[in-house]
Each structure stands twice: as C-alpha cells, then as structure tokens.
Amino acid sequence: MKIVILGAGQVGSPVAEQLALEGHDVTVVDQDGERLSALGERLDIQTVAGQAAYPHILEEAGMGAADMVLAVTATDEVNMVACQMAETLFHTPTKLARLRAPEYLSHPELFNREAFPVDFIISPEQVVTDSIHRLIEHPGSLQVVDFAGGRVRLVGVRADADGPLVGHQLQELRHRMPGVDTRVAAIYRRGQALIPEGQTVIEEGDEVFFIAAREYIQSVLRTLRAVEGTVRGVVIVGGGKIGSSLAKALERTPVQVKLIDHNASHAAKVAAGLKNTLVLHGDGADEELLREENIGDMNVFVAVTNDDEANILSSMLAKRMGVQRAVTLINRGAYVDLVQQTGIDVAVSPHQATIGRILAHVRRGDVAMVHSLRRGAAEALEVLAHGDASTSRVIGKRLDEIRLPKGVTIGAIVRGDQVLIAHRHVVIEPEDHVILFLVDKRKIVQVEKLFQVGLGFF
C-alpha cells in the first residue's frame, strides 16, 4: 500500500517505522529537514521537506498514487486542509486526520465530502484519556483494551504473590469462578512469551493477558492479584487536554479528584470547566504541596504533563509518599521500559496507544480494531469473518480445526450481542467478530491471509 504521512513528530515517526517494517511504500512530509534526514537514515522510506498542506509538496510526495494519507502534523488546521487537498486534487481514497481541539471534535458534521473530506479522525489525547480511565476503572491492571464496542476487554495484569491462582494451573480458573468464562491469551515470564495451556502454572511476576466479557473483568483480576479495593481518590498532575479530560470523565464517578497545574492562569481556566474537581496551582513534584494534600491517602497518581522527566520525578515521589498506583505519561519510547523498573506501576505511551487506531485502517481485510501491546511487540486485533464454508478458511470450522500461525491465539468471538470465549468446540459463523492475540506482530500477514475470502464469495 502506498501511504503518505504528513508530520514526522511523536505520532508520525513511530507510525512510519511500523508501516515501513510491514513492507508498505511510505513517504513522510515534514518541515524539519534534520528530523526527516534522521528518519530516512533509519528506515526504508521516502521523505519530502515542506509545508504539508501545499499542493506542490503533496504532489512531490506522490499523493496522486497514494492509497491513503495520514495527516498527523501538530496543527489541526493543516491536517484538515491537507485532507481537503488530497481529496480535491488527487482523489486519495482514504484520508485520516489527527485532530486535537474539542471545538472541532464536537462537530462531526464538519467532516464530509462537502466540507472537510476526512474519512477517519484520530485524537491521540482522547485515546490516552480513555486508556488511563480504563486503568483506573480496573485497579491493578497494566493495560486494558476494548473490542466489539466495549462488550469484550483484553486485560494485562502482573500476578502477585497473594493472587489466589498464583502457583496453580490455568485449568483451575473455571472451578474458582463458576459462571465466569474467560481465556488467558498469553503469558510473559521474565520477558519471554508463553502460549498458555491448561497445565500452565501461573508464577508470581507473570504478566498475564486475559480476555473476558466486560462484566467479568474484576472477577478475573481478583484471581491474579490481591484485592486492591475501590478507587476513592485520584490526583492528576497536568491540566492539559489529557488531564482536564480525564478529570471531567472521573467527575461522573464517586471518585474524589484533585488536579495540579504549574501555570496559575491555566489552572484557573481548567477549574472553570470542571464542577467537582479541586484544582490546585503548584508543582506536582513539590513534596510539601503533596503532603498538604494528603497524597498518601489517594489511590492513584496520574502524571500527564508534557515533560517526561517531570512526570517521572513526581510519580516516583508520590509512590514514596504512599500512593498505591502511579500512572505516568511517557512520550519518549526509550524511557518506557526504564520507568517501570523504578517502582512506577504503568507507563503510558501516547504513540503506542494511538498507533493501533491507525493500523486498523491499514490492515488488509475487514479489521474493526487493532491494539498495540507490550510496547509494540505484540498486537491484538478484531477481524470480521466474511464469506461461507466454501470461500473462507475459517467459517464453518471449529477453532481446533483452524491452523493458526505459531504465537497466534483466538481469545473470543462476538456474535451479535453474544460473547463466546474461544473454546475448541466453538464454530466460526459469517460476520462473527474474531478477536486474536499475536505474540509476534510480524505474523500479521499470515493472519490476514487466513481471513481473506476466496473469489467464490464475490
């Protein structure tokens, strides 16, 4: 696929790397020539220096032959105009734009062929906000992702010594939770992936990914970790788009919310837009301020400023002062693995949270959702099964009859409003939503071929 990416920043660069590694023909446009040079030296891609919304720059980037444009510059207006240029001048089939301003996002009627021809909107800030909200909703989780409109969730959790299932075989799950159906999709032990079987014994420290209907998630979590109790209080450091949106979302719950921002005028503006959040002007790494606000009594500390170092330091301080869990926003990929060795519970990477939304539009076949997992090493996706028994390799077959690539597991099937956890006797039917876990995302091409429909279907 020929893909033009506009913007080589925190979203564009990692997306370009991912797509190039998958063999796509990628061209990246950015005004920063030095950034493009560094990217071009690392990746097998084309680069064009210039303003992303100028017609002659888009032409130089090969927009006329492009299958898709990803407009992910830091400026909403540039992204919108670029999509309009791509449609009007080059008839680009698929146009995706990164948009941040709520003023645009709250008016979806703007985005159509007659106004701004944007086919898909990506809001990294909203993706990150939703991701952190799910982590707060499920105490103890490392990653929580939704499928089938939220009816199914895949959860990553680190098994601790007090978890009831630790030291026991996976097949005991059904006996410990009668009436709760779940499947463990993968286990990571000391950094290595294990494909789980019934006889697999859960060990302390294992990173376990399980899938279940949304209403059963807490029950499964309690078998892998000691019960942490309901979240009563959350402190948010950073009043930007993520921090203020998260506070607004939490106001709809019984949780007590405090938000700290270092800029007095901005803190006042944020406070005016919130109803039940205590907004404070100060430094999130100010030990005296945190002590005055009884930080040790709060369950969750969330650091989401634009400064990685400030987020790390304030989170480490909060943990030292007794906060149960610290969730830290990290933009620099090199920091993510290091941070989780410091005692910080979860490092959230905006580009990893966002890249799955983009990949869902790039994947071949009818892919409804993609989530990047384990800092991009693994992937979970929701694929629609089309065709019939004569044109499809999966329809009409029991799960134990399907030859999956090594390292690929089927976790669940959603059929209408029905959630079917993947047991060997389940048969795939037309239009099923099949949720798969890929320990190695390089197997995606084999998975795409598996779900392709033969010519007989057409």
N, C-alpha and C positions, 0 to 999 in steps of 0.2 A: 504494500500500500504506500502511495506517495503522500506524505504528511508534511505540511508546513507549520512550524511552531513559531509564533510571534512572541518574543520575550525569552531571554536566557537567564532569568532570575531563579528564585528559590523553587518555583513550580516548573518553569520551562526546562531548566537544565536537567533535573533528575528524570523528567518525562522523556526528554530527548535521549538520555542514556538508556532508559528502559526500552524504548521503541527501537533504537538502533541495535541493541543486543538481540532483539527479536527478529531482526532482518528487514525492518521497514526502511524505505527510502525517505530519509529525514533531512529537511532543510530548516535551519534556525535563523531567525532575523532578530537583531538587537542593535541598539545604537552604540553599545560599548564594544569597540573593536578588540580591546585586550581580552575581555571576557570571552568573546567569540573565538579568538585565537587559542586560548587555553582549552576551550571545549572541543574545537576542531582537532587539536593535537591528541586528545584522549579518545575521541570517538570517530567512527567512520560515517561522518555526516557532511553536508554542505552548509556553509554559513554565508550570510549576507549582512553587511553592516548598513544600517539606515533606519529611518522612521517607518514603523510597522504599518502605518495607515496610508502611506503614499503609494499610489498606483504603480509607479515605475519600479519601486522597491519590491512590491508584491510580484510584479511581472518577472523581475530578475530572480526572485526566489522560486520561480516555476509554478506560480499559482494556477496558471492555465491548465496544467496537467495534474494538479493535486486532487486527491480523493477527499482530503479533509484538511481544515485549517483549525489550529488550536491557538486562539488569541488569548495569551496569558501574560501580557505585559502588566505592569503595576498600575496602569491607568485605565479605569473603566471605559472612558470615552474613546480612547484609542482602540480598545478591543471591540467596541460596538461599531465604530466606523470601519475598522478593518474587515469585520464580517460583512458589512454592507458593500464594501469594495469587492470582496471576494464573490459575493452573490451577483452584483450588478455587472461587473466587468469580466469575471472569469467563470461564473456559473459553478462555483465549487459545490459539490454535492452535500457535504456535511460541515457545518460551522459551529464550533464550540467556543464560548467566551467566558473568561474569568471576570466575575463582577463582585464588587465588594460593598458598594453603597446600598443601604437599605432603601433609599429613595427610588432606586431602580428595581431592586428585588421585590418590592411590594407592589409593583405594577407589571405583572406578567403580560398584560395586554399590549405592552410596547413591543414585544418580540414576536414578530410575524413578518411575512413576505412584504407587506405594505409599509411597515415602519422599519424596525431593525431586524433583519433576517438572521437571527441567532437560533440555531436548532436546539442547542443544549447549553444550559448555564451551569457554571461551576463556581461555587463560593467557598474557597478554602476555609475562611473564617467560620462559616456555618458548619462545614464538615467537622472542623476541630471542636467547635462548641458542642455539637451533638455527641461526638466521641467522648469528650470529658463528662458530659451529663450522664451517659450510659455507665461510665466507670463509677460515678458517684452513686448511681442507682443500684449497682451491684458491688457492694464493698468486698474488697479482696481480689477483684478481677484485674488482670493485666491488659486485656483487650476485649472489647465487646462489639460485635458487628451484626447488623441486621440483614435478613433476607426475607423475600416474599412480603414486602410491606410491613416488616416488623413481627410477623407471625412466628418466625424462627430466628433464634440467635445462636451465634457461634461465640464461645467464651474461652479465653485463655486465662488460666489461673495457676499459681505456683502452689503445689501441695506442701502443707506444712506438717510438722511432727504430730500435731494434735488432730489432724484430719481423720475422721473415722475410717476412711478407706485406705489410708496410708499403711503399707505393709500387707495389703490384701489384694487378691486378684480382681481384675476388672469385672469378671462374670458375677461377682457378688453384688454389683450395683443394683441389679433388678430385685434382689432379695432385701436389700437395705431400703429401697424406695419402691415399694409395691404401688402400682398405678402410675408411676412416673417413667416415661420412656425417654431414653437418651442414648447417645452413642459418642464414644471417645474417638475423635477423628485422627489425632496424632499426639505423641508424647515426645518432648525434648528433654533428654537427660544428659547433663554436662555438655550441652551444646549440640549433641547429636540427635538426629530424628529417629524415633522408633515407630514402626507401624504396629498399632496395638492389636492384641488378640485377647481372647477370653482369659488365657492363663497369665497374661502380663501382670506383674505385681507393681503397684504404684509405690514409688520411693519418695522419701522426703526431698524436697527441692525440685522434683519433676515439674516441668512446665506442661500442663495438660490442656489440650484444646478439646472441648466437648460441644455438642450441638443438641439443642432441645427446643421444644415449643417455648415461647416466651414465658408462659406462666409457670414453667418448671425450673427455670434457671436457678432461683435461690435455693431450691431443694437440692440440686446437684452440687452447688457451691458448698453447701454445708457438709457434704461427704468428703470434701477435699481440703477444707480449711476449718479451723475453729471459728465458731460464730462470732462475728465482729459487732453485731448489733446494728440497729438502725442509725443512719447518719443523722445527727442532730444539728451540727454546726459546720459551716464551710467558710473558710477565709480565701478570698480571691485577691491576688496581687496583680494589678494592671487593669486599668479601666478602658482599654481599647475595645475594638469591636468584639473580640472573643470574650474578654472579661465582663463587659456590660451585658452582652447577650446571654452569657451563662448565668449571671445574677438574675436577669429577668426570667429565665426559664426556671430557676430554682425558687423564685418567688411564688410559683404556682404549687409548691410543695410545702410541707410543715417545717422545712429546714431553716435554721437561722443563718443568715448570710451577712458577712462583712466584706467590704471591698476597700482596698488600699490603693491609692494612686499618688505618685510623687508630684504631680502638677496640680496646684491649687485650683486654678480656673477650670481645668478639665474635670477635676473631681467634683466641682460644683455642678458642672454641666451634666455629668453622669448621674449625680444624685437627683437632679430634677427629672430624669427619665425613669427613675425607679421608685417603687412605693414602699417596699418592706425590707430594703437593704440599708444597712448602716454604712455610709460611705465616709472614709477617713482620708485626710491628706497626710501623707507621710511616706517613709521609705520602708518597703517590705522587708528589708534586711536590718531594720532598726530594732535591736533586741529590747530596748526599753519600751518602745511602742507595742511590740508583740506581747511583752509581759503585761502591760497595762490592759491589753485587750484579752487577757486570759487565753492566749493562744494554745496552751497545753490542754484546755478543755474542749477544743474543737476537734472534730473527727478528721476533716480533710483540709489540706492546704493546697491551693492551686496557684501556681506562678505562671502568668501568661503575659508578661511584658515583652517588648521587642528585643530585649537584651538577654541573650542566653546566659551570660555569666551572672547577671543579677538574679535570674530565675534559679540558677543552681545554688547560689550562695544563700538566698532567702529560704529555699526549700530545705537545705541542709541544716540551717539554723532552726527552722520550725520543727524538724524531726528531733533535734537535740533538746528542744524545749517540751517535747512530749506529744506532738501531733501524731495521730495514728497513721495517716497516709499522706504522702506528698506526691502530687501530680505536677510535672514540670514540662513546660513547652520548650522544645529544643529545635532550633532551625538548622543548625549545623550537624549534618549526618554523622560526622566523626565523633561528636560528643555523646551520641545516644547510648552506645554500649558502655562508655566510661561512666556515664551518670548513674546507671543502675547498679554500679559497683560501689557507690558512695553511701548507700542507705536510702536514697530516693526511690520510691516504690515504682512509679511509672513515668517514663519519658515519652512525651507525645511529639511526634514529628509531623509538622503540617504537610510536607510534601508526600510523605508516605500515606497519610490519611486521605490525601487528595488524589493520588495517582490512580487508585482503584476506580474512582468515578470516571476518569478519562479512559482507562483501559476498557471499560465496559462498552465504549463506543468504537473501540479499535478492534476488539476481538472478532474473529470470524464466527459466523453462526449467530443464533439469536441468544445473546448473552444479556441477561437482565441486570446483573450486579457483579462487580469484582471488588474484592478487598485484598489489599496488600498486607501480609502478616510477617512477623519475625523480621522487622526492619527490611522488608522487601525480599527476603529469601524464599518465603512461602506465599501461597496465594489460595484464596477461597473464592469460588465463583458460583453463580446461579445461572443455569443453562436451561432453555426451554427445549423440550423434546418434540420434534415435528416428524411428520410422515406416518408410516404404518409399518407393520411387520416385514413387508417386502422391500421397503425403501430405506429403513433405518437399521443401524447395527444394535440399537438399544431397545427400541419399542417392542413390546411383546415378550421380552426376556426377563427372567428372574435375575436379581442382582448377582447371584452367584454364577450366572452363566455369562456375564459380561466380562470380557478380558480387559481390565483396566491396566494402564501403564504402571510400572513399579513406582510406588510412592504416591499413588493417587487413590483416594478413598471417597466413596459416596457417603455423605452424612445423613441426608434426609431428602424426602420428596414432598413437595407441596402440591396437592391436587384439589383445586378449588379452595375451600376453607379447611380442608383436611390436611393435617401434618402427619406424615408417615416417616418414622425413624427408619433408617436403612438397615433392615434385616434381610438375610439371604433369600427369603421366600417372596419378598416384595417384587411385583412385576411393574415395569415402567409402561405407562399408557401415554397416548398422544396428548400433547400440551401440558404434561407434567413439568413442574419446575424442579430440576435436579440440582442439588447443592453438593459441590465437590470440594475436597481439600487436597491441594497439591503441595507436598513436602518440598518438591523441587519445581519451581515455576517454569523451568525450561521444558517441562513435559506438556506445556500448554498446547503446542502444535498437535501432539498426539491426541489430546482430549478434544480439540476442535474437529479433527478428522473423525473421531469416534461418533460425534453427534451430527456430522454432516448428513444431509438427506440425499439419497440417490436420485437420478434423473426421473425415475418412475413416478416420483411424488409430483412432479410438475406436469 
